[in-house]
Amino acid sequence: MQATTENKFWQFDTGYWFKQLNSTEKGISQTTAEATLLRSGNHTKPQSHLSKDIKLFIGQFKSPLMLLLIGAVILSAFLGDTSDVFIILFIVLSTGLLSFFQERNAGRVVEKLQSLISLKTNVIRDGQTIEINSSKIVTGDVLVFKAGDMIPADCLLIESNELHANEASLTGESYPVRKQVGILDENTELSKRTNCLWEGTNIVSGNAKALVIQTGDNTIFGSIAQSASKTVETTFEKGIKDFGFFLMKITLVLSVFILVINLVNHKSPIESALFALALAIGMAPELLPAITTIAMSAGAKRLLEKKVIVKKLSSIQNLGEVNLLCTDKTGTITEGSINITGITDGFGQENENVKQLAFWNATFESGYANPIDEALKQLKITSTTTPEKIGEIPYDFLRKRLSIAVKTGNEKLLITKGAFDQIIEICSSIRSGNDNIEDIELHKAAVAKRFELFGIDGLRAIAICYKTMTNDSISITDETAMIFAGFILLQDPVKEGMPETINELHKLHVGLKIITGDNKNVARSIALKIGIVNPTILTGEQVLKTSPEALIHQVRHTHIFAEVEPQQKERIIIALRKSYTVAYIGDGINDVAAINAADVGISVENAVDVAREAADFVLMEKSVMVLVDGIKEGRKTFANTLKYIFINTGSTFGNMFSVAVASLLLPFLPMLPKQILLMNFITDFPYLTVASDNVDQEQLNRPGKWNLKFIRNYMVIFGIHSSVFDVITFLTLLYVLKVKESAFQTGWFIESILTELFILFIIRTHKNFFKSKPGKYLFSLSVMGLVLTLVLPYLPFAVDIGLAPLPLINLGAMLFIVAVYIITADLLKVWFFKKYRNT
């Protein structure tokens, strides 16, 4: 039976559903699962590379400008203008192919990235627990969950142990919901269906097994997929869109204006229409989508080489804007390898009994795997007793402790370890050095002082307690009247080279703040070791007492936030975003809210599912130095994308505007439509290589910010500069050299292309252009374009495109004008960036 959204499955027990779905507690077989997946509507056959390539190629010709150009080809063919048909068709196909190959390569990069971060789930198949891709889950599967797991389907609980799930994505309720096996009334509302787990939610604490009832579109999450799949537009994406609309408006107005004027001047209607259309093509930022995609995919590929997985390409631009990095300390600031430096009783003396309790607690823990328990499992224990586990209360972020019940012969013990404050509050006694049990109130102050001293010495101390039991099962209510046993002392050494890494961040104008749940004394010790002088520390308790307005001011001057709760991390990040563009790196369940709240959320490959799902970037290696490289790549991508925008709004706009003005005064078209399209085609080749261009260190050292006002200023100033030289060219050709129609068009054709090619070299750097080395592909294709432009008028087929060989004096005049243009544009560029950089 295939379950649907109408099945109110929470009203039946698991036995009923095992029968309906032909499943058992040991799950289904791999063969059955594959057959079910094929039958389900959720199975989609992977598209072949050929079909994807065909769709992508056709997609290159769907833009309004491309369709207009194809219309021009058909019109020229109808009118019998064979040369125009072949020339325009060649340009259309060549541009489409060039863009296709670039985007195809970019798409392959994105596919590779997505495969690296696909969500995995533990499932029981053929009686064995295996890890599979979540998209392969089918009804009847039995899933195994632990803290941090994302839930990939709607499920009914088979068994659970202190299970809490975060269902905020469905119900809006941020407080975790306790889940347990049971049968509920069919009319139970969503937030109270405690025997179910829902796709899109995640496990906060505890562990469980659950039977998959509904998958894909049949889940509650699937039924609201439209709203769930809504993507948030980044600042850069919005900026690009606004810029595109802005430029298209200018293009439309100019093109219509030119068409009307040419028609009023009794020029050929067909030629005038084609001319206006070609002008629109020349001015429009038709390569902008391809340039941004190529630049970002190239950045993503380089980041992957540096062990950073990009989940969403546009996030690269956001990473370039970051000027504050917030991180926990474990694994980023420190090595992330827990060293146990000692296990003592409550009085600071090494104690074998305490070591044994710690070893048993860690050995039998089956919930959220963590490095502390892994280290404790390696302890050498002298006792030969092998206890039997009889119960477990998993760790959660409310209790901040983990309890294990064991049976050793005739004795039953409840062993609990966790944060010092949470352990000592459930203890009524303490075990002294001579194994006497005494009232903890007599020693509480001394034990607390000892805990503080451990922190000052840079040691993280977690506490452990125990008590004897009589019953065979345990619950949270048993965590009372415990006996304080002692401390587990841990040390996580600071990573080698951290001070140098922090210095690299400072060079990039990126600050660093540490947000940790650890003790403030441990945090202070770490801060001093990485070179923070007189660190300012704000504790979670202080954050709680601070108003939102005051916190915005206070966070700016704080280096370390210590002893903070998970929800406080989110509040801190929101306050910091008022003053900074914030990146946050975290890997635990307690980091998810902060990852979502940050401008750029970062997680690591071995993080819990929900943290990786929330992040924009996933690090294959938890390292701040990797992020330094990532920030540089983000800024490089941003800078290269902006280069194309500057080119399109400066020289191109100026040239097109000049052509528009010239068309008002000349008795012939200042440039033939096919010449404008050919000019656009020749310059497109080097423009597409902008994505791989070198970027000056000075540009990498500062965050890139999208600023439409800055772009408009550039367009006006450089557009006027370009137009001035076009007018000089126009006057020189018409009144000094006194040329005819084809020679005029040829001279302007050469001057226009050369200025567009050289402005690329000028605008790619904020320094004088000869002080900055361009990328090899950009340089090579620009030289090829330069040579082709100069040679074209002398080729046999030049007459077919309206070009004529120029006398040396005419060519020399054009080259002289271009040379003066280069010198003045470079000087203007240096002045412009100094004056307007911070506007």
C-alpha positions in Angstrom: 0.0 0.0 0.0 1.3 3.5 -0.9 0.7 6.0 1.8 -0.7 9.4 0.8 -1.1 12.7 2.6 -4.7 11.7 3.5 -3.4 8.8 5.6 -3.5 10.0 9.2 -0.8 7.4 10.1 -0.3 8.6 13.7 -3.5 7.0 14.7 -2.1 3.4 14.0 0.6 1.5 15.7 3.8 0.3 14.0 2.5 -3.3 13.7 -0.3 -2.0 11.5 2.1 -0.1 9.2 4.7 -3.0 9.1 1.9 -5.1 7.6 0.7 -2.4 5.2 4.2 -1.7 3.9 5.5 -5.2 4.0 8.2 -4.2 6.4 9.6 -5.3 9.8 11.7 -3.8 12.6 14.7 -5.0 10.6 13.6 -2.9 7.6 13.3 -4.1 4.0 15.7 -5.7 1.6 17.8 -3.7 -0.9 16.0 -5.4 -3.8 12.6 -4.4 -2.4 13.8 -0.8 -1.8 15.0 -0.5 -5.4 11.7 -1.8 -6.8 9.7 0.6 -4.5 11.9 3.5 -5.6 11.2 2.7 -9.3 7.5 2.5 -8.7 7.3 5.7 -6.7 6.6 9.1 -8.3 9.7 10.4 -6.5 12.1 8.4 -8.7 13.5 10.6 -11.4 15.8 9.1 -14.1 19.1 11.1 -14.2 19.3 13.3 -17.2 22.1 12.3 -19.7 24.8 14.8 -20.3 23.7 15.0 -23.9 20.2 16.0 -23.1 21.4 18.6 -20.6 23.8 20.0 -23.2 21.1 20.2 -25.8 18.8 22.1 -23.4 21.6 24.4 -22.4 22.6 25.1 -26.0 19.0 26.0 -27.0 18.8 28.1 -23.8 21.6 30.4 -25.2 19.2 31.7 -27.8 16.1 32.3 -25.7 17.0 35.8 -24.5 14.9 38.6 -26.2 18.1 40.1 -27.7 19.1 36.8 -29.3 15.6 36.2 -30.6 15.6 39.6 -32.2 18.9 38.9 -33.8 17.6 35.6 -35.2 14.6 37.6 -36.5 17.1 39.9 -38.3 18.7 36.9 -40.0 15.3 35.7 -41.2 14.4 39.2 -42.4 17.7 39.6 -44.3 17.2 36.2 -45.9 13.7 37.2 -47.0 15.1 40.4 -48.5 17.8 38.4 -50.3 20.8 40.0 -48.5 22.9 36.9 -48.5 26.0 38.4 -47.0 24.1 39.8 -44.0 22.5 36.4 -43.5 25.8 34.6 -43.2 27.6 37.2 -41.2 24.9 37.7 -38.6 24.2 33.9 -38.4 27.9 33.3 -37.9 28.0 35.9 -35.1 24.9 34.5 -33.4 26.1 30.9 -33.5 29.6 31.7 -32.4 28.4 33.8 -29.5 25.9 31.1 -28.5 28.6 28.3 -28.7 31.1 30.3 -26.8 28.7 31.1 -24.0 27.4 27.4 -24.1 30.9 25.9 -23.5 31.7 28.3 -20.7 28.3 27.7 -18.9 28.6 23.9 -19.6 31.9 23.8 -17.7 30.4 25.9 -14.9 27.5 23.6 -14.6 29.8 20.6 -14.3 31.5 22.3 -11.4 28.2 22.9 -9.7 27.1 19.3 -10.2 30.4 18.1 -8.6 29.9 20.4 -5.6 26.3 19.2 -5.1 27.4 15.5 -5.1 29.9 16.3 -2.3 27.3 17.7 0.1 24.3 15.4 -0.6 22.4 14.5 2.6 23.0 10.9 3.9 20.8 8.8 6.2 21.3 5.7 8.3 18.9 3.0 7.2 18.4 -0.7 8.0 18.5 -2.8 4.8 18.7 -6.6 4.8 19.0 -6.4 8.6 22.2 -4.2 8.4 22.5 -0.5 9.2 24.0 1.3 6.2 24.4 4.9 5.1 22.7 5.9 1.9 21.8 9.1 0.0 18.5 10.5 1.5 17.0 10.6 -2.0 17.0 6.8 -2.1 14.7 6.5 1.0 11.4 4.6 0.3 8.3 3.8 2.3 8.8 0.8 4.5 12.4 1.7 5.3 13.5 1.8 9.0 15.7 4.7 9.7 18.2 5.2 12.6 18.5 8.7 14.1 20.8 10.4 16.5 21.2 14.0 17.6 22.0 16.3 14.7 20.4 14.2 11.9 18.0 15.8 9.4 14.8 13.8 8.8 14.4 12.9 5.1 10.8 11.6 5.2 7.6 11.5 7.3 8.0 8.7 9.8 6.3 6.8 12.7 8.5 6.1 15.7 9.3 2.5 16.4 11.5 3.2 19.5 12.9 6.4 21.1 15.2 7.4 23.9 14.9 11.0 25.3 14.2 12.1 21.8 13.6 15.8 21.0 13.1 17.3 17.6 13.2 20.8 16.2 10.1 21.3 14.1 10.4 25.1 13.6 10.5 24.7 9.8 7.0 23.3 9.9 5.3 24.7 13.0 7.3 27.9 13.7 7.8 26.7 17.3 11.5 27.0 18.0 11.4 25.0 21.3 12.3 21.3 20.8 9.4 18.9 20.9 9.7 15.7 23.0 8.9 12.6 20.9 7.9 9.1 22.0 6.3 6.0 20.7 2.5 5.9 20.9 -0.9 6.1 19.2 -2.7 9.4 18.8 -6.2 10.5 17.9 -6.7 11.1 14.1 -7.6 14.7 14.7 -4.4 15.6 16.7 -2.9 18.8 15.4 0.5 18.9 13.8 2.5 20.4 16.7 1.1 17.6 19.1 1.8 14.6 16.9 4.5 13.4 19.2 4.8 9.9 17.7 5.8 11.2 14.3 8.9 12.7 12.7 8.6 15.0 9.8 10.7 15.6 6.7 12.7 18.9 6.9 12.9 18.9 10.7 15.9 17.6 12.7 16.9 15.7 15.9 18.1 17.9 18.7 18.9 15.2 21.3 18.4 11.5 21.9 18.2 8.6 19.5 15.4 6.7 17.8 14.3 4.2 15.1 11.4 5.2 12.8 9.4 3.7 10.0 9.1 5.7 6.8 5.5 6.2 5.9 5.6 9.0 3.3 8.3 10.4 1.0 8.9 13.1 -1.5 5.8 15.1 -2.5 3.6 13.0 -0.3 5.2 14.4 2.9 3.9 17.5 4.6 7.1 19.3 3.7 6.7 18.2 0.1 3.2 19.5 -0.1 4.5 23.0 0.8 7.6 22.6 -1.4 6.9 25.8 -3.3 7.3 28.0 -0.2 10.1 25.7 1.2 12.1 26.1 -2.0 11.9 29.9 -2.0 15.4 31.2 -2.2 16.6 34.4 -0.6 18.1 36.9 -3.0 21.6 37.9 -2.1 22.8 41.6 -2.1 24.9 40.9 -5.2 22.1 39.1 -7.1 19.7 42.1 -6.4 22.4 44.5 -7.5 23.0 42.7 -10.8 19.3 42.5 -11.5 18.8 46.3 -10.7 21.8 47.1 -12.9 20.5 45.0 -15.8 17.1 46.8 -15.7 18.8 50.2 -15.4 20.9 49.5 -18.5 18.1 48.0 -20.5 16.0 51.1 -20.0 18.7 53.3 -21.4 19.2 50.8 -24.3 15.6 50.8 -25.2 15.2 54.6 -25.1 18.3 55.2 -27.2 17.4 52.4 -29.7 13.9 53.7 -30.3 15.2 57.3 -30.5 17.8 56.3 -33.1 15.2 54.4 -35.2 12.8 57.3 -35.3 15.5 59.8 -36.2 16.8 57.6 -39.0 13.3 57.1 -40.4 12.7 60.9 -40.2 15.9 61.4 -42.2 14.5 59.1 -44.9 17.0 56.4 -44.5 16.2 52.8 -45.4 13.6 51.4 -42.9 15.1 47.9 -43.0 18.6 49.2 -42.5 17.5 51.7 -39.8 15.6 48.9 -37.9 18.6 46.6 -38.2 20.9 49.4 -37.1 18.8 50.2 -34.0 18.6 46.5 -33.2 22.4 46.0 -33.5 22.9 49.1 -31.3 20.7 47.5 -28.7 22.7 44.3 -28.9 25.9 46.2 -28.6 24.9 48.2 -25.5 22.9 45.4 -23.7 24.8 43.5 -21.0 24.0 40.2 -22.8 27.1 38.5 -21.4 26.5 39.5 -17.8 24.6 36.3 -16.8 27.4 34.2 -18.4 30.2 36.3 -16.9 28.8 36.1 -13.4 28.1 32.4 -13.7 31.5 31.7 -15.1 33.3 33.9 -12.6 31.5 32.3 -9.7 31.9 28.7 -10.9 35.6 29.4 -11.5 35.8 30.7 -7.9 33.9 27.6 -6.7 36.4 25.3 -8.5 39.3 27.1 -7.0 37.7 27.0 -3.5 37.2 23.3 -3.9 40.9 22.9 -4.5 41.4 24.8 -1.2 39.0 22.4 0.5 35.9 24.6 0.6 32.6 23.3 -0.9 30.3 26.0 -2.2 26.6 25.1 -1.8 25.3 28.2 -3.6 27.3 30.0 -6.2 26.0 33.5 -5.4 27.3 33.0 -1.8 30.8 33.5 -3.1 30.1 37.2 -3.6 28.8 37.4 0.0 32.0 35.8 1.3 34.0 38.5 -0.4 32.0 41.2 1.5 32.8 39.6 4.9 34.6 41.8 7.4 34.0 39.8 10.6 34.5 36.1 11.2 32.8 34.5 14.2 33.8 31.0 15.2 33.8 28.6 18.1 37.2 27.7 19.2 37.3 23.9 19.0 38.9 22.8 15.7 39.3 26.3 14.3 41.4 28.2 16.9 42.5 24.9 18.5 43.6 21.6 17.1 40.2 19.9 17.8 42.1 16.9 19.2 41.1 16.4 22.8 43.9 15.5 25.2 43.0 14.2 28.6 45.5 15.8 31.0 44.1 14.3 34.1 41.2 12.8 35.9 40.9 13.9 39.5 38.5 13.7 42.5 36.8 16.8 43.8 39.9 17.7 45.7 42.3 17.7 42.7 43.9 14.3 43.3 44.3 11.8 40.5 41.8 9.0 41.1 41.4 5.6 39.5 37.7 5.2 40.5 36.8 8.4 38.8 38.7 7.3 35.7 36.7 4.1 35.7 33.4 5.9 35.9 34.4 8.2 33.1 35.5 5.3 30.9 32.2 3.4 31.4 30.1 6.5 30.7 31.9 7.2 27.4 32.1 3.5 26.3 28.3 3.0 26.6 27.2 6.4 25.1 25.3 5.8 21.9 23.9 9.2 21.0 25.8 12.1 19.5 29.4 11.1 18.8 31.9 13.6 20.2 35.7 13.8 20.6 35.6 13.9 24.4 34.0 10.4 24.6 36.4 9.1 21.9 39.3 10.3 24.0 37.9 8.7 27.2 37.4 5.4 25.4 41.2 5.2 25.0 41.9 5.3 28.7 43.8 2.4 30.2 41.6 1.0 33.0 43.1 -1.4 35.7 39.7 -2.9 36.6 38.8 -6.2 34.9 35.1 -5.8 35.6 32.9 -5.6 32.4 29.6 -4.0 33.3 26.4 -4.4 31.4 24.5 -1.3 30.1 20.9 -1.1 31.3 19.9 2.4 30.3 20.9 5.8 28.9 19.7 9.4 29.1 21.3 11.1 26.0 23.0 14.5 26.2 21.0 17.6 25.4 21.7 21.3 25.4 19.1 22.0 28.1 20.5 19.6 30.7 24.1 19.7 29.4 24.8 16.2 30.8 24.8 12.6 29.8 23.7 9.7 32.0 24.5 6.0 31.6 23.1 3.2 33.8 25.3 0.1 34.2 25.1 -3.2 36.2 28.3 -4.5 37.7 27.6 -7.8 39.4 25.0 -7.1 42.0 25.5 -3.3 41.9 23.6 -0.9 39.6 25.2 2.5 39.0 23.9 5.7 37.4 26.9 7.6 36.0 26.4 11.2 34.8 29.0 13.6 33.3 28.6 17.1 31.9 29.0 20.8 32.5 30.2 21.6 36.1 27.3 23.9 37.0 24.7 21.3 35.8 26.4 18.4 37.6 27.0 20.0 40.9 23.4 21.2 41.1 22.2 17.6 41.1 24.7 16.4 43.7 23.9 16.2 47.4 27.2 14.4 48.4 30.9 14.3 47.5 33.3 11.4 47.6 36.4 12.4 49.5 40.0 11.3 48.9 39.7 8.5 51.5 36.4 7.3 49.8 34.2 8.7 52.5 30.8 10.2 51.3 30.3 13.7 52.8 27.8 16.5 52.5 28.7 18.5 49.4 27.7 21.8 51.1 30.8 21.5 53.3 33.1 21.5 50.2 31.1 23.3 47.5 33.0 26.6 47.6 36.4 24.8 47.5 35.3 22.6 44.6 34.0 25.6 42.6 37.3 27.5 43.3 39.2 24.5 42.0 37.1 24.4 38.8 37.9 28.1 38.3 41.6 27.5 38.7 41.5 24.7 36.1 40.1 27.3 33.6 42.7 29.9 34.4 45.3 27.3 33.6 43.7 26.8 30.2 42.2 23.4 31.1 38.6 22.5 30.3 37.0 20.7 33.2 33.9 18.6 32.9 32.4 17.1 36.1 31.3 13.5 36.8 29.0 12.1 39.5 27.2 8.8 40.3 24.8 7.0 42.6 23.7 3.4 43.2 20.3 2.4 41.9 17.7 -0.3 42.5 15.5 -0.1 39.4 16.3 -1.5 36.0 15.2 1.5 33.9 16.2 5.2 34.2 14.7 8.6 33.4 15.6 12.3 33.9 13.9 12.2 37.3 16.7 9.8 38.5 19.3 12.6 38.1 19.0 13.7 41.7 20.8 13.1 45.0 24.0 12.2 43.1 27.5 11.8 44.6 30.1 14.2 43.1 33.0 12.1 42.0 35.5 14.5 40.4 36.8 16.2 37.2 37.9 15.1 33.8 40.6 17.6 32.7 40.9 18.3 29.0 43.2 20.3 26.8 42.8 21.2 23.2 46.1 22.8 22.0 46.0 26.0 20.0 46.7 25.4 16.3 50.2 26.1 15.1 50.4 29.4 13.2 47.2 30.8 14.6 48.7 34.3 15.4 49.9 34.4 11.8 46.5 33.4 10.4 44.8 36.1 12.5 47.4 38.6 11.1 46.3 37.5 7.6 42.7 38.2 8.5 43.7 41.7 9.7 45.4 42.3 6.4 42.1 41.5 4.7 40.4 43.9 7.1 38.5 41.0 8.6 38.1 40.9 12.4 37.8 37.7 14.5 35.5 37.0 17.4 35.2 33.7 19.3 31.8 32.5 20.5 31.9 29.5 22.8 30.0 27.7 25.4 33.2 27.1 27.3 34.2 28.6 30.6 35.3 32.2 30.5 38.7 31.4 32.1 39.5 28.8 29.4 38.4 31.3 26.7 40.7 34.0 28.2 43.6 31.6 28.2 43.1 30.7 24.6 42.7 34.4 23.6 46.1 35.2 25.2 47.8 32.3 23.4 46.7 33.5 20.0 47.9 37.0 20.6 44.8 38.9 21.7 46.1 41.4 24.3 43.7 42.2 27.2 40.8 40.3 25.7 37.3 41.7 26.5 35.0 38.8 27.4 31.2 38.9 27.6 29.5 35.9 29.2 26.1 34.4 28.4 24.8 35.6 31.7 25.8 39.1 30.8 24.2 38.8 27.4 21.0 37.7 29.0 20.9 40.9 31.1 21.8 43.3 28.3 19.1 45.1 26.3 19.1 44.6 22.4 20.1 48.3 21.9 23.0 48.1 24.4 24.1 44.7 23.0 24.6 46.2 19.5 27.1 48.7 21.0 28.8 46.2 23.4 29.4 43.4 20.9 31.6 45.7 18.8 34.2 45.9 21.6 34.1 42.3 22.7 36.7 39.8 21.6 35.2 36.6 23.1 31.7 35.5 24.1 32.0 32.7 26.6 29.5 30.4 28.4 26.8 31.3 25.9 23.7 29.3 25.2 22.8 28.2 21.6 20.0 30.8 21.3 22.3 33.5 22.6 24.7 32.8 19.7 22.0 33.8 17.3 21.3 37.0 19.3 25.0 37.9 19.2 25.2 37.4 15.5 22.1 39.5 14.8 23.6 42.3 17.0 27.0 42.1 15.2 25.3 42.3 11.7 24.2 45.9 12.6 27.9 46.8 12.3 29.6 44.1 10.2 29.1 41.7 7.3 29.3 38.5 9.4 30.5 35.0 8.6 29.9 32.3 11.3 31.5 28.9 11.4 30.0 26.1 13.4 29.5 22.3 13.3 27.0 21.4 16.1 23.3 21.4 16.6 23.8 24.4 18.9 25.4 26.4 16.0 22.5 26.1 13.5 20.6 29.2 14.6 23.8 31.3 14.4 24.7 29.8 11.0 21.2 30.8 9.7 21.5 34.3 11.2 24.9 35.1 9.7 25.4 36.8 6.3 27.5 33.8 5.4 27.0 30.5 7.2 29.9 28.0 7.2 30.0 24.4 8.4 32.4 21.5 8.1 32.2 18.2 6.2 31.9 16.1 9.4 29.3 18.4 11.0 25.9 17.2 12.0 23.4 17.1 9.0 21.4 20.1 10.1 24.5 22.3 10.4 25.7 21.3 6.9 22.2 21.9 5.5 22.0 25.4 7.0 25.4 26.5 5.8 26.3 28.3 2.6 29.8 26.8 2.6 31.1 23.4 3.8 34.8 23.1 4.8 36.5 19.8 4.1 39.0 20.9 6.7 38.0 23.0 9.8 40.6 25.8 9.5 40.5 29.5 9.7 43.4 29.6 7.1 41.1 27.9 4.6 38.6 30.6 5.2 41.2 33.3 4.6 41.7 31.7 1.1 37.9 31.6 0.7 37.5 35.3 1.5 40.2 36.1 -1.1 38.4 34.0 -3.7 35.1 35.7 -2.9 36.8 39.1 -3.4 38.5 38.0 -6.6 35.2 36.8 -8.1 33.5 40.0 -7.1 36.3 42.2 -8.6 36.3 40.3 -11.9 32.5 40.5 -12.2 32.7 44.2 -11.6 35.3 44.6 -14.4 32.8 43.5 -17.0 30.1 45.8 -15.6 32.5 48.7 -15.8 33.5 47.9 -19.4 29.9 47.6 -20.4 28.9 50.9 -18.8 31.9 52.9 -19.8 33.5 52.4 -23.2 30.6 50.5 -24.7 28.0 53.0 -23.6 30.1 55.9 -24.7 30.7 54.3 -28.2 27.0 53.5 -28.7 26.0 56.9 -27.6 28.4 58.5 -30.0 27.1 56.3 -32.9 23.6 57.5 -31.9 24.6 61.1 -32.1 26.5 60.6 -35.4 23.5 59.0 -37.0 21.6 62.4 -36.5 24.2 64.3 -38.6 25.5 61.9 -41.2 23.7 61.3 -44.5 24.7 57.6 -44.1 24.7 55.1 -41.2 27.9 55.8 -39.1 28.3 52.0 -38.9 26.5 49.2 -40.6 24.4 46.8 -38.4 26.7 43.9 -39.3 29.8 46.0 -38.3 28.3 46.8 -34.9 27.5 43.1 -34.4 31.0 42.1 -35.5 32.6 44.7 -33.2 30.5 43.2 -30.3 31.6 39.7 -31.3 35.3 40.5 -31.4 35.3 42.1 -28.0 33.2 39.4 -26.4 36.0 36.8 -26.6 38.4 38.6 -24.3 35.5 39.8 -22.1 34.6 36.2 -21.3 38.0 35.6 -19.9 37.6 38.3 -17.3 36.4 35.5 -14.9 39.9 34.1 -14.8 41.8 37.4 -14.7 44.4 38.3 -12.1 43.3 40.6 -9.3 45.6 43.1 -7.6 46.4 42.4 -3.9 45.1 45.9 -3.0 41.6 44.9 -4.3 41.7 41.7 -2.3 42.7 43.5 0.9 39.3 45.2 1.2 35.7 43.8 1.2 33.9 44.3 -2.1 30.5 46.0 -1.8 27.8 46.3 -4.4 27.2 50.1 -5.1 24.9 51.1 -8.0 25.7 54.8 -7.3 29.4 54.1 -7.8 28.7 52.3 -11.1 26.5 55.2 -12.3 29.3 57.7 -11.5 31.7 55.5 -13.5 29.3 55.2 -16.4 28.8 59.0 -16.7 32.4 59.9 -16.3 33.9 57.3 -18.6 31.0 57.4 -21.0 31.6 61.1 -21.5 35.4 60.4 -21.9 34.7 57.7 -24.5 32.2 59.9 -26.4 34.7 62.8 -26.5 37.2 60.6 -28.3 34.5 59.2 -30.6 33.6 62.8 -31.6 37.3 63.6 -32.2 37.4 60.5 -34.4 34.2 61.6 -36.2 35.5 65.1 -36.9 38.9 63.9 -37.9 37.5 61.4 -40.5 34.9 63.8 -41.8 36.6 67.2 -41.9 40.3 66.5 -41.7 40.7 63.3 -43.8 37.5 64.0 -45.7 36.7 60.3 -46.2 33.7 58.7 -47.9 31.1 56.3 -46.4 33.0 53.0 -46.3 36.3 54.6 -45.2 34.4 56.5 -42.4 32.7 53.3 -41.2 36.0 51.4 -41.3 37.9 54.1 -39.4 35.2 54.3 -36.7 35.0 50.5 -36.6 38.8 50.2 -35.8 38.8 53.1 -33.3 35.7 51.7 -31.4 37.1 48.1 -31.1 40.6 49.2 -30.1 39.2 51.5 -27.3 37.0 48.7 -26.0 39.8 46.3 -26.0 42.2 48.7 -24.2 39.7 49.9 -21.7 39.6 46.3 -20.4 43.3 46.5 -19.6 42.9 49.9 -18.0 39.8 49.3 -15.9 41.0 45.8 -14.6 43.3 47.5 -12.1 43.0 50.5 -9.9 46.7 51.3 -10.6 48.3 52.4 -13.8 47.6 49.6 -16.2 51.2 48.8 -17.0 51.8 48.1 -13.3 49.4 45.2 -13.1 49.8 41.8 -14.9 46.6 40.6 -16.7 45.5 37.0 -16.9 47.1 35.0 -19.8 43.8 34.2 -21.6 42.6 37.8 -21.4 45.9 39.0 -22.8 46.1 36.4 -25.6 42.6 36.9 -26.8 42.8 40.7 -26.6 46.0 40.6 -28.8 44.2 38.3 -31.2 41.2 40.7 -31.3 43.6 43.6 -31.9 45.4 41.9 -34.8 42.1 40.8 -36.4 40.6 44.3 -36.2 43.6 45.8 -38.0 43.8 43.1 -40.6 40.1 42.8 -41.4 39.8 45.8 -43.8 42.6 44.4 -46.0 41.1 40.9 -46.4 39.4 39.8 -49.7 35.9 39.6 -48.0 36.2 43.0 -46.3 33.8 44.5 -48.9 31.1 42.1 -47.8 31.1 43.6 -44.4 31.3 47.1 -45.6 35.0 47.7 -44.7 37.6 49.3 -47.0 41.4 49.3 -46.8 42.6 52.5 -45.1 45.6 54.5 -46.3 48.5 54.6 -43.8 47.7 58.2 -42.9 44.1 57.3 -41.9 45.2 54.2 -40.0 47.9 56.3 -38.3 45.4 58.9 -37.3 43.1 56.3 -35.7 46.0 54.7 -33.8 47.2 58.1 -32.5 43.6 58.9 -31.2 43.5 55.5 -29.5 47.0 56.1 -27.9 45.8 59.5 -26.5 42.6 57.7 -25.3 44.6 55.1 -23.5 46.8 57.7 -21.7 43.9 59.9 -20.6 41.7 57.0 -19.6 44.4 55.6 -17.4 44.9 58.9 -15.7 41.2 59.4 -15.3 40.8 55.9 -13.9 43.4 56.4 -11.1 41.8 59.7 -10.2 38.3 58.2 -10.2 39.1 55.3 -7.9 40.8 57.5 -5.4 37.9 60.0 -5.3 34.9 57.6 -5.5 36.2 54.4 -3.9 34.4 54.9 -0.6 31.2 56.5 -1.9 
